[in-house]
Amino acid sequence: MPKPTQGGHVDGLILAVLADGPLHGYAVVGELRSRSNGVLSFPEGTIYPALYKLESAGAVASSWSVVDGRRRRLYRLTTRGRRRLDQARVEWDAFSSAMKAVLA
């Protein structure tokens, strides 16, 4: 069983959102907020640096496109990103199990 981490789940959340298809950064923020019923409301200043870091690591790739008449950078999950997402899910399961054991 992997050792649970104590934080840093933003990358995994971003990868999970991108697993459904390419999005621009602001849409990632909105999707996280929507899927969590408003609980996860990250500022763009958190999401964009994480996207850049994930791109540097090869977990996401980006390209420019025009959305609603505006030029935006779209991010998509790569094969490496899918592997990282799978690992993030395993780590989250271990972490949440540990939290439940302590809080129960």
Secondary structure, DSSP 8 states (H G I E B T S, - for coil): -----SS--HHHHHHHHHTTS-EEHHHHHHHHHHHTTTS----HHHHHHHHHHHHHTTSEEEEEEEETTEEEEEEEE-HHHHHHHHHHHHHHHHHHHHHHHHH-
